[in-house]
Amino acid sequence: MSTRFSLRLAQIGASFLLGLVLLIGWRVAKNAPIEKPKGPPPVPVSIALVTQRDVPQLVSGIGTVQPLNSVVLRPQVSGIITEVLFVEGQTVARGQLLARLDGRTIAANLHQAQAEQARNEAQLKAAKLDQARYDNLLALRAVSQQAVEQQTALVEQLNAAVAAGQATVAAQKVQLSYTQITSPISGRVGLRHIDPGNLVQAGDPRGLVSVTQVDPISVVFSVPQQLLPIMHPLVRGEAHAPVEAYDRDGGVLLGEGQLTTLDNQVDPASGTVLLRAEFNNKDGALWPGQFVTVRIRIGVKMNALVVPVQAVKQGPQGAFVYRVREDRAELAPVHVGYSNENVVVIEDGLSKGERIVVDGHSRLTPGAPVKWIDPPRSAGP
C-alpha cells in the first residue's frame, strides 16, 4: 500500500514541475520583444541631378578625307625621260615643270612642217600674182577664160595646202609641248614611278607621278535622309553650320570647315545621303584617304532638361529612368528628345534638381532601397 502511494506522489510532483516550467516559459515568451523580419539590403548606386542648360545639337558621322583635285601625270608622247625636276612629297604650283622628255625627233618634224608651210606660202604668193596678171590679160582678150579658171583653181589649191601646213605645224608644236611635263594643279606630288633615262610610252596607265591638292581639302560623309530638311539650308548658306573634323576616335580636332555640297540622290540601300565639307588645311592635319569623325552643329536646344545618357533605359513601354525619392528607387517613364554620346534631353517626365540613377540599374526594382556610393553629379559636358 505504501509503495503505490509513493508512486502516486511522485507522478503528482513530476506533473507539478512540468506545469511550472511551462508557465515560466510562457511568461518569458510573453515579455520578450518581437523581432520584425529584416528587408533586402540597400542597393549601391551612383546618382546624378537633372540639370537645365542650353544644349548644342550636333550631327555626327564617319567621313573620308578626299582631295578636291587629284591627277596622275601620264606621258602623252613616247620618249626617253631626260630630266626629273621634283622631289617625292614636294609641294608644287600649277604649271610648274616636273619632267622633260627627249623631244629632238618631234622638234625636227616641227622644223620640216614649218619649211613645208613656208614653201606653200611662197607658191601661193606667186600664184596670186599670176592670177592678177591673168585677170588683166583676160580684160584685153589676151588669154582664154579657161586659163584664168585654171589659175584660180591653183590659188585655191595652194590656199588649202597652206592651211594644212599650218595645222601640221600646230600639231607638231603640241607634240613638242608634251615633252615638257607640268603640273596642272597646285598640290603635293607622290611617289615617282620613273627615273631619268627610262623609256615611257604614251598613255602609260601607271603614269609618271600623281599630284594631289591638299589645301583646301574636303571630307565626304553621310547623314540619315531624315536630316535632309535641316541640311538643305545649311548647304545653301542660309544658315551658319560649322563642320568639325576629328580623328577616328573623336578626341583630336583636325580642322574646321563649311558644308559645300549635298549629293543629288539618297542611297536606297542605307537610307543616307552624302555631303561634302571643305576645310583649309595649311598645317596638313587632314590627309587624303583618312577616316575622320565629323560633327555639325545644327542648332541649340535652349533651357533643356538633361541627364547623363547612362541614366536612360529602354523598356517595353518606352524610355524610363530610376528616380530616387526618400532613399528608394522609383521607376519614372520619360519622353526623350535630342541625345548625343554624353547627355539626353528630357522633354517630359522629370523636373530640374531630381536625383536619378546612372549606375547600378541591374539590381534595381521599383521601390527598392538604395545607397549612394558617391556624391550626386551633374550631366555633362
TORKEKE-263029 format. One record per residue (C-alpha): x, y, z; residue in three letters. Coordinates in steps of 0.02 Angstrom, whole numbers, plus 50000, padded with zeros to 5 digits. Layout:
<rs>
XYZALA ...
</rs>
This chain:
<rs>
500005000050000MET 501405011750045SER 502295007949879THR 500775012749774ARG 500585028749872PHE 502395033449844SER 502225030949655LEU 500655041549652ARG 501505055149748LEU 502995055049628ALA 501845056849475GLN 500965071849554ILE 502645080149588GLY 503265077449409ALA 501655084749336SER 501815099849451PHE 503615103049397LEU 503175101449211LEU 501745113849231GLY 502885125749325LEU 504185125049185VAL 502855128049052LEU 502155142749150LEU 503865150749169ILE 504225148348982GLY 502555155948934TRP 502885171349043ARG 504635173548970VAL 503985171948792ALA 502595184248827LYS 503755197748892ASN 505145195248759ALA 505235208548618PRO 504605202848448ILE 505935204848309GLU 505235210748145LYS 505855201847986PRO 507285210947901LYS 507035217747720GLY 508275217147573PRO 509885227147595PRO 510035244047504PRO 510675243247326VAL 512285253447298PRO 512035265747154VAL 512795281247076SER 511625295847052ILE 511565312046954ALA 510505327646962LEU 509325333046824VAL 510065349446760THR 509415363146648GLN 510515371546517ARG 510725375646333ASP 511215360246233VAL 512075361746063PRO 511275349645941GLN 512595340145842LEU 512545327945697VAL 513985315645696SER 514615303445567GLY 516135294845495ILE 516885303245343GLY 518315300845220THR 519555314445176VAL 519565317244988GLN 520585329644886PRO 519635342344784LEU 520795338444638ASN 521955323844605SER 522835319444443VAL 524015305944380VAL 525265313144257LEU 525405301444108ARG 526535304443956PRO 525585309443800GLN 527045305343686VAL 528315291243692SER 530125295343729GLY 531595294843846ILE 531495304144013ILE 532945316444012THR 532575325944174GLU 531555323744332VAL 531345340644416LEU 530395336344575PHE 530675327544741VAL 529425314944809GLU 528235323344931GLY 528645340644866GLN 527315354144858THR 527175360744680VAL 526245375144597ALA 525095374344448ARG 526105374944286GLY 527735370044370GLN 528895359544260LEU 529095342144334LEU 529975331944198ALA 530665332844020ARG 530655320043880LEU 531865319243735ASP 530975329743603GLY 532295330643465ARG 531315319843344THR 529735330043370ILE 530725346243351ALA 531445340043185ALA 529695335843125ASN 529125353143175LEU 530515361343075HIS 530085350842925GLN 528255355742938ALA 528725374142955GLN 529815372842799ALA 528405364642702GLU 527235378442760GLN 528465391842702ALA 528595383742530ARG 526705382742513ASN 526515400942564GLU 527815406142434ALA 526935396242298GLN 525275403842349LEU 526005421442337LYS 526655418142162ALA 525015410342108ALA 524035425442168LYS 525175437042068LEU 524915426441913ASP 523035426641943GLN 523055445641947ALA 524015446341782ARG 522815433741703TYR 521345444441755ASP 522115459541668ASN 522515449541511LEU 520755442441507LEU 520085460241500ALA 521185463141346LEU 520645446341274ARG 522475440841277ALA 522135424541371VAL 520715412341370SER 519395410541504GLN 519995392741535GLN 521745398541580ALA 521045410941706VAL 519955397441786GLU 521435385441798GLN 522465398841885GLN 521035402342006THR 520945383642048ALA 522815383242079LEU 522675397742201VAL 521295388742296GLU 522325372742299GLN 523825381842370LEU 522695390542499ASN 522155373242558ALA 523965367342562ALA 524465382342668VAL 523025378842790ALA 523535360642802ALA 525335365942832GLY 524795377542972GLN 523825363243052ALA 525335351843039THR 526455364843119VAL 525195367443259ALA 525065348643289ALA 526955346843298GLN 527055361343422LYS 525775352543531VAL 526775336343520GLN 528345345743568LEU 527455353643717SER 527045336143780TYR 528905333443808THR 528785346643946GLN 527755338444086ILE 527005351544201THR 525815350444348SER 524015355244303PRO 523595359044485ILE 524435365144643SER 524705351344768GLY 525865338144835ARG 526735325444724VAL 526755307144774GLY 527995293244741LEU 528765294044569ARG 528725279344450HIS 530095284544331ILE 531935289244330ASP 532985298944204PRO 533405287644058GLY 531795277544067ASN 530825274943906LEU 528995279443932VAL 527535275843818GLN 526085287243780ALA 524605283543893GLY 525595272944017ASP 524225267744142PRO 525405268644290ARG 525915286344249GLY 527445296144299LEU 526835303044465VAL 525225308844549SER 524845326444611VAL 523525328944745THR 522805345344805GLN 522895345644995VAL 522435363745034ASP 520985366345033PRO 520375348545055ILE 518665340545079SER 517825327445186VAL 516395316845118VAL 515195309245244PHE 513395303045254SER 511905307645361VAL 510175299445378PRO 508915305245250GLN 507795311645391GLN 509025326145411LEU 508825332345232LEU 507625346545281PRO 508955352745402ILE 510425350645283MET 509675359745132HIS 509765377345206PRO 511485373845279LEU 512195369145109VAL 511365384145025ARG 512195395545152GLY 510545401445227GLU 511175396245400ALA 512895395245477HIS 513415377245510ALA 515245374745557PRO 515885357245524VAL 517225349845636GLU 518335335445586ALA 519105324745724TYR 520225309545721ASP 519385292545709ARG 519185291445899ASP 518375308645904GLY 519625315946027GLY 520805326945925VAL 520135341445822LEU 520945341345649LEU 520055355645564GLY 518525366745547GLU 517615369445383GLY 515965372745297GLN 514675362245206LEU 514805364745018THR 513875350944926THR 512395339244951LEU 512295323844839ASP 510875323144713ASN 510115306744774GLN 509835296044927VAL 510655279044937ASP 509145267244941PRO 510155253245022ALA 510675263245176SER 509405277445177GLY 510805290145189THR 511395304845082VAL 513185310545052LEU 513815327945093LEU 515465336645062ARG 516285349245178ALA 517805359645131GLU 519245363245251PHE 520775374245250ASN 522235362545276ASN 523805373145284LYS 524525362545425ASP 524175346245333GLY 523195338545477ALA 521935330945355LEU 522665318045237TRP 521835310745081PRO 521025293845117GLY 520995296745305GLN 519455291745406PHE 518825305445521VAL 517375308945638THR 516305323445576VAL 515195334245687ARG 513985347645627ILE 513115359745744ARG 511345361045677ILE 510575371145819GLY 510405374046006VAL 509065367246124LYS 508765381446246MET 508465378346433ASN 508365359546409ALA 508235346946549LEU 509695335046528VAL 510265318946609VAL 511785307946578PRO 511505295946434VAL 511845281246552GLN 510315285446655ALA 509025282146518VAL 508495264046489LYS 507265256346368GLN 505835245246424GLY 504275237546346PRO 503345253946374GLN 504745265046311GLY 506125275146392ALA 506245276546581PHE 507425281546722VAL 507545276746905TYR 507175291947012ARG 507755291947195VAL 506505298047323ARG 506695295347511GLU 508145283447477ASP 507075272047370ARG 507075269047183ALA 505555274647086GLU 505295270046902LEU 504905285746802ALA 504385284746617PRO 505145298946515VAL 504955306446341HIS 506685309446269VAL 507205321746134GLY 508935325546064TYR 510365314746127SER 512225312946098ASN 513595302146169GLU 513545311546335ASN 511805318046375VAL 509965315446337VAL 508685329546331VAL 507125325246431ILE 505555332646354GLU 504365326246488ASP 504385315646647GLY 505695324146758LEU 506005340646846SER 507575350746875LYS 508575345047026GLY 507845327547040GLU 509035313347079ARG 509165299046955ILE 510175283046949VAL 511595282346823VAL 512445266246879ASP 511795250846971GLY 510195247746871HIS 510455228946858SER 509915225747039ARG 508555238847049LEU 506685235947058THR 505335249047089PRO 505305253247274GLY 506995245447313ALA 508055254447445PRO 509635262447377VAL 511285268447448LYS 512345281647362TRP 514145276647332ILE 514705294147282ASP 514035311947285PRO 512745316947154PRO 513485323646992ARG 512795334146851SER 512505328946671ALA 513925334346559GLY 514855340346469PRO 
</rs>
